[in-house]
Amino acid sequence: MPEPRNIIYQRLGVASGIVAPIVGFACILGAIVSYSQFSWANNALSDLGVVSGTTGMIFNFGLIVTGLLTFNFAAFGLFNYLGKSWVGKIGVAVFAAASLALIAIGVFNENFSPTHYIVSAAFFVLMPLSLFILTFTFWFSHHRGLAGFTVLIGATAALPWILEFTLNYVPNVAVPETVSGLAVSAWAIVLGRKMLKA
């Protein structure tokens, strides 16, 4: 007997959350490999988006596709899994807003100042914020392990930025961008796998 359409959409949404980080970091690494002048200390990742030729196209395409997949994860995966409570709805909405900001980073590269910097800041603020909100959702629904994991990932995503603005440990922001992005990616993959099993 065929599965209901809403179940199929939900599974596709969850799968999007697992695939999104893989696509995103594959494109980022591809852009870095194609541009030998890139420096982890002295560049932002977004500097790759304004390099002419293959580098810029790979980087911006990767962000846009990753953002679309992440939005699909929020709309069809997380919402069905966590959207039963008002706290869950808010957390998923903030997560979805962060995914739209990620798409905007790829669309409005550094040549579009100040729009690029506004949407970049929005992404790196909204994504940890969504995780902190979703922590309460897991806690109230008695998923204490997921609550602890989510708040840890949220803190890991936020801490590189707090340290950067207080200690200025690197001249530019590629390192905090990467650490923050990897943390959220780990959360999406772990939660996505758990959701698929459920």
N, C-alpha and C positions, 0 to 999 in steps of 0.2 A: 504493500500500500504506500503510495507516494507521501512524502512528508509535507505537512502544511507549509504554505509559502512563507509565513512569518518565521518559522523555524529555520528555513533555508536562508532567509535574509539575515537572521541573527547569527548563524554560523559563518556566513560570508563576512559580516561585520566583525566578528571575533577574529577570524583569519586575517582580516585587514590590519588589526592591531599587532599581530605577530609579524606580518610581512613588512609593515611600514618602516620599522627601524632598520631592517635589513636593506631595503631599497635606499633609505636615506643615507646610511653610512657607507654603502657601496658607492653611491654617487659622490659623496664627499671625498672618499679615499681616491676615487678615480680622478676627480678634479685636482686633488693634491698631487697625485703622481704625474699628471699632465703639466704641472706648473712647478718647475724646479726651484723657482725663486721664493716659494712659500716658506714662511718661518713660523713655527709654533709660538715663538716668543713675541715676534714683532708684527704679526698679522691677526686680523679677525678672520673667521671662516668666510664671512660675507665678502671679503676682498676677492675671493675666487669668483664671485658672481659677476664682477665687472671686467674680468680678464677676457680679451677678445678670443674668438675661436671656440675650440672644443671645451676648454676649461669652464668658461662661463655657462655654456649651454648645458653641460653635464650637471654642474652645481645647481643652477636654477631649476632645471627640470626635476632633479632629485627632490628639492624642497617642495615643489608644487605637488608632485605625485605623493610624496610622503604626507603632506598636509591633507590631501584628499583622502588617502587611506586612513589617516588618523581620525578625520571627521566621520568617516564611515564606521570606524570602530566605536566612536562616541555615540552616533545616532542609532546604530543597529545592534551594537554589542553591549556597551556599557549601560545604555538607557534601559534595555530590557533586563539587564542583570541587577542594576542598582537604582533604577528610577521609580521604585515603588514608594519611597518616602520623599518628603520635600527636601531633606538634606541631600539625598541622592540626586534628585533632579537638579539642584543648584550645582553640585559638584560636577555632574556630567555636562551641564551647560557651560561652566567655566572651562572644562577640558575641551569642549567643542570650540569655544571661542579661541583657545590657544591654538587649535589646529587651523583655524581660519587665519590667525596671525602668521602661522608658519607658511601657509600658501602665499600670503601677502609679502613675506620676506623674499620669496622666489620671484614674484611678479614685479615688486618694486625694489630693485637692487640698489646699491649704494649711489647710483646716479640720480636716484629719486630722493633727494634730501629735502626736508627732514622726514618724509614718510617712512623711508626704510628704517630709520633709527627708532621711530615711534612703534612700528609693528614688531621690530626685534625686541625692544624692551617689553612690549605687551606679551610676546610669547614666553620670554624667560621669567616674567612675573606670574602670568596666569597659569602656566603649567605646574609649578610647585604649589601654588595656591589651590588649584583643583585637587591635588593629591592630599593636602591638609584637610580640605572639606570632605573628601571621600573617606578619609580616615575615620571621621565620625560616623559615616554611613556604615562602614564595616563594624565599628565598635557597637553601635546601637543594634545591629542585626546579629550580634554575638559571634562575629567572625574576628576574634581577638588577634589571631595570628596574622591575618591579612591587614588588620588595622595597624599592628606593629610594623609590618613590612612596608606598608604604604607611607606611614609617617617617617620611617627611616629613609625611604627613597626621596620623599619630599624634602627632607633636611639635606640629603646629599645633593639634590639638584639646586637648592638655594645657597648652600654654604660656600661654594666656589665664588659666587657673586658677592656675598657678604665679605669674604676675605679679600677679594680683589678691590672692592671699594674702600676697605679699611686699611689693608696692608699693601695693596698694589704690588702683589708678588710677581706679576708678569707685566711687561710694557703694554701688551694688547690683550684681546679677549678670546683668542682661539682656544686656549686651555680651559677657562671656565665654561665656554660654550660647549666644548666636547664632553667634559665631565658631567655637566648638567644633562646634556642630551643622552649620554650613555646610561645615566641613572634612570631616566624616564623610560628609555628603551627597555631596560631590564625589567622594569615594572610591567610594561605593556606585554612583553613576551611571557613572563611568568603568570600574570593574571589571565592572559589569553589562553594559555595552555590549560589552566585550571578551569576556565569557562567552557572550553571545548569538551573536556572530560565530563563536566557536569551536564 
